[in-house]
Amino acid sequence: MASTKDWFETVNEAQWRAKKRLPRSVYLALLAASERGLTLSDNVAAFDELGWRPRVADLPGERDLSTTVLGHEISMPLMISPVGVQAVHPEGEVAVARAAAAEGTAMGLSAFGSKPIEEVAEANPLTFLQTYWVGSRDDILARAERGKAAGAKAFILTLDWSFASRRDWGSPPIPEKLDLKTMLKFAPEVIRKPRYLATYLQHRQLPELGVPNIGARDEEAPGFFEAYGKWMQTPPPTWEDLAWLVDQVDLPVVIKGVSRVDDARRSVDIGAAAISVSNHGGNNLDGTPGSIRSLPPIVEAVGDQLEILFDGGIRRGGDAVKAVALGARAVMIGRAYLWGMAANGEQGVKNVLSVMRSGIDEALLGLGRASVHDLTPDDVIAPAGFTRGPGEPAPAALAMAADPTTRQSPPTAHPEG
Ligand SMILES: Cc1cc2nc3c(=O)[nH]c(=O)nc-3n(C[C@H](O)[C@H](O)[C@H](O)COP(=O)(O)O)c2cc1C
């Protein structure tokens, strides 16, 4: 369906609308990435290197997109990745959760999200609560227990973070809190985006910068930077810490951020129920190859021992099908739904999910597959040297992007800007 005022036909169009609508700082905070943005670029570019092997006859008249994640049925192999969505839309993660529920899929809620797990799980009973390793073992266990009490169905532990904070195109300023002084500082940016401002005024609130899922249910939500500071001071977990947590938590645990075969194996050893093959959407160590390149060797090593989710660079339903064909149970999306929400709130998130669903269905039809469970690696064509297992060379895209003449690109030359 062609784009209209209230409908966008591609994620690319949603991104364009988000860029027009959001204050520049908020838009850049969503684009995120680190250093030169090499990994962010390769997350997307790697999907373009994968081709299809379509069929022409005996195509299935109807396709079944549904699958299960950790025993829960979802209507397609695509769900919401946990992402802090402060200041994008007043209804934040509750709107995202509602949209995901309406589209029959699962919601990932970030520990750095702006809405409490209780409200989000009420909006979508299939919510997975995510955290980083912030605070003591007991703090983290208490976070999981609070999630379980609220109805969360899984606990996602994201481990790929090294506090990289530099970007060649400049990092957006993020205020500590929204007091009058800060509002005046940001006023010129915000006033140039009247529709963004109007959405908040309609909801009679200002963008929230608190993180209510880090502490206990009744505690006042700490500010983003307070929680981030606590995280920076927390010693990174050992495998022993992780094994302890998996043993204590009364929820299936997903280890998110795995890009190495040995880490995937350790995740199996500690009893994780699933992993997400991921590089944090290119926000961690820049130069990590596109996430999809790491998937095949990990599937080969542990695919029969736990569920393998995938995230990073999904912009079309066809990308999800490529990942499932290469062995992912389901994919998670990040920026795509943030752009949808920025463009058109809850409807925008549903719009993104609907566009993804159509793309998945079209790919199944073209490939002659009646179900997502019938997909195999033979449905896609990968160039020689595509995957990134132990001992394999760096992708050409990373080598090309390292051309020093393009260094210090202005923000407009951001890989996805
Ligand atoms: C702005 C932003 C914030 C994010 N915040 C979190 C987070 O709080 N927790 C987490 O596990 N991952 C976080 N991620 C990573 C996503 O969950 C996901 O791994 C990534 O966005 C997938 O790549 P994609 O954006 O290309 O779909 C964040 C990503 C972005 C872009």
The ligand as a Gaussian input file, in Angstrom:
#p B3LYP/6-31G(d) Opt

LIG

0 1
 C       18.758000       3.981000      21.081000
 C       19.002000       2.562000      21.451000
 C       18.887000       2.165000      22.782000
 C       19.098000       0.835000      23.139000
 N       18.902000       0.453000      24.426000
 C       19.037000      -0.853000      24.756000
 C       18.753000      -1.289000      26.075000
 O       18.371000      -0.501000      26.936000
 N       18.908000      -2.612000      26.342000
 C       19.311000      -3.530000      25.401000
 O       19.428000      -4.705000      25.683000
 N       19.563000      -3.132000      24.142000
 C       19.423000      -1.834000      23.811000
 N       19.634000      -1.451000      22.521000
 C       19.965000      -2.486000      21.507000
 C       18.692000      -3.102000      20.930000
 O       18.003000      -3.881000      21.858000
 C       19.012000      -3.985000      19.734000
 O       20.029000      -4.886000      20.092000
 C       19.434000      -3.188000      18.510000
 O       18.758000      -1.956000      18.429000
 C       19.153000      -4.011000      17.273000
 O       19.577000      -3.356000      16.143000
 P       18.611000      -2.509000      15.186000
 O       18.377000      -1.200000      15.870000
 O       19.389000      -2.404000      13.941000
 O       17.315000      -3.303000      15.044000
 C       19.440000      -0.121000      22.141000
 C       19.540000       0.282000      20.801000
 C       19.322000       1.598000      20.452000
 C       19.423000       1.992000      19.005000

